[in-house]
């Protein structure tokens, strides 16, 4: 396992390249995002007893060092036989897919959007009907009282926030 970890060999170099490269690019993007956030966090958390020059090396050096180690890990994931074989097989299967034509895709999108609007309208009407029924039999408060109560609750919340921010 250690020999495989430190190996610089490319596993099946020409097979499944696009899928493997896109996978590593996506993982690398998350890696870069996390390292940038780490450097910003470290840069803003300088201890009082450190001078700025030394802290810059820590704030940006630590993420670079971690990035180098994780980049090697990404390279090894790219060439890990089980993972690479999975991505090679995935790319082969994607080539077998019969993709929809543009007009078919447009028609399907229109059907989905119309279905969503119709279902939303139906659910809205059912909600209003049940709200009216439940208000009539006294289970729910009428809307005016609910709005008045929400306004009182918001005023109470504002007063609590003001109290704690003054301290």
Residue pairs with C-beta under 8 A, 6 or more apart in sequence:
4 76
4 80
5 76
7 76
7 79
9 79
10 79
11 79
11 80
11 81
11 84
12 84
12 85
12 88
15 84
15 88
16 84
16 87
16 88
16 89
16 90
16 91
16 92
18 91
19 87
19 88
19 90
19 91
19 94
20 78
20 84
20 87
20 88
21 78
23 78
23 87
24 74
24 75
24 77
24 78
27 74
27 77
28 71
28 74
31 67
31 70
31 71
31 74
32 67
35 63
35 64
35 66
35 67
36 63
38 62
38 63
38 66
39 59
39 60
39 62
39 63
42 58
42 59
42 60
42 62
42 63
43 55
43 56
43 59
43 60
46 52
46 55
46 59
47 55
50 58
77 83
78 84
100 108
131 140
134 140
135 141
135 142
135 143
140 146
141 149
